[in-house]
Amino acid sequence: MSIEITRIDESDRETWNRCAEQSNQTNLFHQYEALELLVAHSGADLTPLVGYNGQEPVGIMPVFEVERGRRSIVKCPPYILESVPLGPAVLNLEKMKRRRAERYLRQFVEGCLEWTEEVIDPDATYIRLGGRFTDVRPFVWSGYDATPYYTYVVDLTPGEEAVMAEFSRDARSNIRNTEADFEIYEGGVEEIRTIVRQIRERHDEQDKEYRIYPGFVIDLYETLPEGQVRPYVCEYEGEIVSGMITLEYGDTIYRWEGGAKYGGDIPAADLLDWRIMSDAMDRGLARYDLVGANMPRLCKYKAKFGPEPEVYYNVEKKASLDSFTEGARALASDVIGRTAELRERVK
């Protein structure tokens, strides 16, 4: 029996969320409520696709489309998410024998791609797969290019003592020997505003674009289940000197946005990371995803926590170069304008 691809709507959100919970390839943004927020804050159109083997779901794939005039681009995740994967996710294939699992995976992926190409007919498609979606062959066989990228993951299962033993000497010293009167705590809406402002200022200093803005993060914090979005801050001498917004789903906590560099008297970033890991271990989580290991400068810092590199893939397929370039320029101009409009609206 072949896999049937079905487009669902808002009335099937419970089915979608059950599928997301059953897969180990999903993250917080696969939840239907998070997908709706991505639509509201990115201006993209959402098509939630579910693959069925008879009545049994075998996979989900959120498809985001940005269309301007005759040009369209499928971008999963949409532009507002620069570092988080949001591609397809399959369910329970690890319980099947290899031949059957590969057949289901190929039929599901090819079915979703065929639906996208026939119904949307995009000028280009970009999909960022999660680290646990390891078999990219169905994309390659469908004419897509697959490029490997990396993140770092700290295994939290050994417990605090064993986890810290893998840290670099300076990281251990910073955590154990800092005697200054600092405080690290979980905050709320105002702390989110402070963290995002600090990161935006840092990007502005480096003349780099930064797409995240407070309204988007606050909506996630207030809409999704409690504890999935956690804004941690480090306060020293009455001032928030650094912070980190984490995402939590399944067995993983993600080091998402924050970590503004503080050049003062305390190692704020090290202290924040350790507090996040300690709390996550107390809650029984297994993994701390440091979200990205592709820039040497950032890898130097993140590697001090003894993580293992984990590969993930960006898959893409473009139309002809001339038509894509023209469409991409028009799209980029429109996205910049729409992003500015949304930022003003949520200030």
SVG drawing of the C-alpha trace seen along z (x, -y; Angstrom):
<svg xmlns="http://www.w3.org/2000/svg" viewBox="-12 -51 54 57">
<polyline fill="none" stroke="black" stroke-width="0.4" points="0.0,0.0 1.4,-3.4 1.5,-6.4 -1.3,-9.0 -0.5,-12.7 -3.3,-14.7 -3.5,-18.4 -5.2,-19.0 -6.7,-22.2 -7.2,-23.8 -9.9,-21.3 -7.3,-18.5 -4.9,-20.2 -5.2,-17.5 -4.3,-14.8 -1.3,-16.9 -0.1,-17.5 -0.4,-13.8 1.8,-13.0 4.3,-15.6 4.5,-14.1 5.0,-10.5 8.0,-11.5 11.5,-12.0 12.3,-14.2 10.1,-17.2 10.8,-20.2 8.6,-22.9 7.9,-24.6 6.2,-21.5 3.2,-22.1 0.2,-23.4 -0.1,-26.4 3.6,-27.4 3.0,-26.9 0.1,-29.4 2.4,-31.9 5.0,-31.5 2.3,-32.4 1.2,-35.4 4.7,-36.8 6.3,-35.8 3.5,-36.5 4.0,-33.0 1.2,-30.7 1.1,-27.3 0.2,-23.9 0.3,-21.1 0.8,-17.8 0.2,-14.4 1.2,-11.1 -1.1,-8.1 -0.7,-4.4 -4.4,-3.6 -5.7,-5.2 -2.3,-5.2 -0.2,-8.4 3.4,-7.9 4.7,-11.4 4.1,-15.2 5.5,-18.0 4.7,-21.7 5.1,-23.6 5.6,-27.4 5.1,-29.4 5.9,-33.1 4.3,-34.2 4.6,-37.6 3.1,-38.1 4.1,-35.2 7.0,-34.2 6.8,-31.7 9.4,-30.2 8.9,-27.3 10.9,-28.0 10.7,-25.6 11.2,-27.1 10.2,-30.6 12.7,-33.5 12.0,-34.5 13.7,-31.3 17.3,-31.3 18.7,-28.4 15.9,-26.0 15.0,-23.0 11.4,-22.6 11.3,-19.9 9.3,-16.7 9.2,-14.2 8.3,-10.5 6.6,-8.4 7.7,-5.1 9.8,-3.9 12.5,-2.7 10.2,0.1 9.9,1.4 12.2,3.7 14.7,1.8 13.1,2.5 9.6,1.5 10.9,-1.6 12.8,-2.8 9.9,-2.3 7.6,-4.3 10.1,-7.0 10.7,-7.3 7.0,-7.3 6.2,-9.9 9.0,-12.3 8.4,-11.9 4.7,-12.3 5.1,-15.6 7.6,-17.0 5.3,-16.0 2.4,-17.7 4.5,-20.8 5.7,-20.9 2.3,-20.2 0.2,-22.5 2.5,-25.4 5.0,-25.1 7.7,-27.1 10.6,-28.9 12.8,-27.5 12.4,-25.2 14.6,-25.3 14.0,-22.8 16.1,-22.5 16.0,-19.0 16.4,-18.2 19.5,-16.3 17.5,-13.1 16.2,-13.1 19.3,-11.4 18.3,-9.7 18.3,-12.4 18.4,-10.0 14.7,-10.5 15.4,-14.2 18.5,-13.5 16.7,-11.0 14.0,-13.7 16.6,-16.1 17.3,-18.1 20.8,-19.2 21.6,-18.2 24.3,-20.2 25.5,-19.1 25.7,-21.5 26.4,-20.9 25.2,-21.6 26.6,-20.6 24.7,-18.4 25.6,-17.8 24.5,-14.5 22.9,-15.2 22.1,-11.7 25.3,-11.0 24.3,-13.6 25.9,-16.8 29.3,-15.6 30.0,-13.5 28.7,-16.2 30.9,-18.9 33.9,-16.6 33.8,-16.9 34.0,-20.7 37.2,-22.6 39.3,-23.6 38.4,-27.3 34.7,-26.5 34.9,-24.4 36.8,-27.1 34.4,-29.8 31.4,-27.9 33.0,-26.7 35.1,-29.6 33.0,-32.7 32.4,-34.4 30.8,-37.6 27.2,-38.3 25.3,-37.4 21.9,-35.9 20.5,-33.7 16.8,-33.2 14.0,-32.4 12.1,-35.5 9.1,-36.4 8.0,-39.0 10.2,-41.8 13.3,-39.5 12.4,-38.4 12.4,-42.0 15.8,-42.6 17.4,-39.5 16.2,-40.3 17.3,-43.9 20.8,-42.9 21.2,-40.6 19.8,-43.1 22.3,-45.7 25.1,-43.2 24.0,-42.5 23.7,-46.2 27.3,-46.8 28.5,-44.1 26.2,-45.5 24.4,-42.2 20.7,-41.5 18.7,-40.0 15.1,-38.9 13.9,-37.9 11.8,-40.6 10.2,-40.6 6.6,-40.3 7.2,-36.9 9.1,-35.4 6.5,-36.8 3.7,-35.2 5.5,-31.9 6.0,-32.3 2.4,-33.1 0.7,-30.7 2.6,-27.5 2.5,-25.2 4.3,-26.4 8.0,-25.7 8.5,-25.3 10.0,-28.8 12.2,-29.8 14.0,-33.2 17.0,-32.8 18.9,-36.0 22.1,-36.7 21.8,-39.7 24.9,-41.4 25.1,-44.6 21.4,-45.2 21.7,-44.9 20.8,-42.1 24.2,-41.5 23.2,-38.6 20.4,-36.2 19.4,-33.1 16.0,-32.1 15.7,-28.3 13.2,-26.1 12.1,-22.8 10.4,-19.9 10.6,-16.1 13.9,-15.1 15.8,-18.2 16.4,-21.7 17.7,-24.2 20.0,-27.1 18.0,-29.3 18.4,-33.1 20.7,-35.2 24.1,-34.9 25.1,-38.6 28.8,-38.9 29.5,-40.6 33.0,-41.9 32.6,-42.6 33.7,-40.9 31.8,-37.6 31.7,-34.8 28.0,-35.3 27.7,-33.1 29.3,-30.1 27.2,-30.5 24.0,-30.8 24.8,-27.6 25.5,-25.6 22.3,-26.7 20.3,-25.8 22.0,-22.4 21.5,-21.8 17.8,-22.7 17.3,-20.5 18.9,-17.5 16.7,-18.1 13.7,-17.9 15.0,-14.6 16.0,-16.0 18.6,-14.0 20.1,-16.6 21.2,-20.2 21.3,-21.4 23.7,-24.3 22.0,-25.3 24.7,-25.6 28.3,-24.6 29.1,-26.2 31.1,-29.3 34.6,-28.8 34.3,-31.7 31.2,-30.3 32.4,-26.7 35.4,-27.7 33.0,-28.8 30.5,-26.0 33.1,-23.2 34.2,-24.0 31.1,-22.1 32.2,-18.7 29.4,-18.4 29.3,-16.0 28.8,-17.4 25.5,-16.4 25.0,-16.7 21.8,-18.1 21.0,-18.9 19.7,-21.8 18.0,-20.5 17.1,-22.8 15.9,-22.9 15.9,-25.9 14.4,-26.9 16.7,-28.3 19.3,-30.8 17.9,-33.8 14.3,-33.3 15.4,-32.5 17.6,-35.5 14.9,-37.9 12.3,-36.3 14.7,-36.2 15.5,-39.9 11.8,-40.8 11.1,-38.4 13.9,-39.8 12.7,-43.3 9.2,-42.4 10.3,-40.3 12.4,-43.2 9.4,-45.6 7.0,-43.1 9.4,-42.4 9.8,-46.1 6.0,-46.5 5.5,-43.6 8.2,-44.9 6.5,-48.3 3.2,-46.6 4.4,-44.6 6.6,-47.1"/>
</svg>
